[in-house]
Amino acid sequence: MRLDAYLARCTSLSRKEARRAVAAGRVTVAGQPAAKASEPVAENTAVTLDGEPLTIPGHIYLMLNKPANVLSATTDASQPVVTDLLPDELAAKVHPVGRLDRDTTGLLLLTSDGQWSHRITSPRHHCPKTYRVTLAEPLSDPARHQLESGGLQLRNEEQELRPAGVVNVSDRVIDLTITEGRYHQVKRMLAAVGNHVEALHRHRIGALTLDPALGPGEFRYLDDAEIASL
């Protein structure tokens, strides 16, 4: 990883503060003064800050209840992002696991563990994700059959969708479980069967359910069992 990212992982410095520390000559890499903050650093490389050796702490795993109108990103020039909801020392160290659309709410995971993140988001692993979907009109039986049977094609795509799980919650609300993560997939799926999504809230990823104690914009750490479940 980059030296400034390494420093942010190992200390309370932000990436910007880490770059300043490098420029001020406070950092050594493999016994030599660091030349630039962008230089790559392996995890077992000897790095010091103000003469103190640094080691990478354990990975971070968070559950966030994403509010609407926040981007699933770490930076954006004009719009709020999910890491803005975290303390600075955490925001500099984690990334979103996948993404939710700007207007979609609910369960979003953030982590510093790239392999764990890839395991959840990789299309090869078919990790199920469940959404509470509010529809413009009740889901018809033929539409439900299309979603559950698989083979549905989205506009401008040739590959057919995998079968989805559908559970009726109320007249115009369903729980929809998918094992793919295509662009705007849920909205496009419902459009393909002649309906329209009015609101979308993700409440489950794999065996992990959004903690009901978390209000919009709130987060908590995952415990060991939750981490292992994914």
Secondary structure, DSSP 8 states (H G I E B T S, - for coil): -BHHHHHHHHSS--HHHHHHHHHTT-EEETTEE---TTSB--TTS-EEETTEE-------EEEEEE-TT-BSSS--SSS-BGGGGS-HHHHTT-EESS---TT-EEEEEEES-HHHHHHHH-GGG---EEEEEEESS---HHHHHHHHH-----TT--S-----EEEEEETTEEEEEES---TTHHHHHHHHTT--EEEEEEEEETTEE--TT--TT-EEE--HHHHHH-
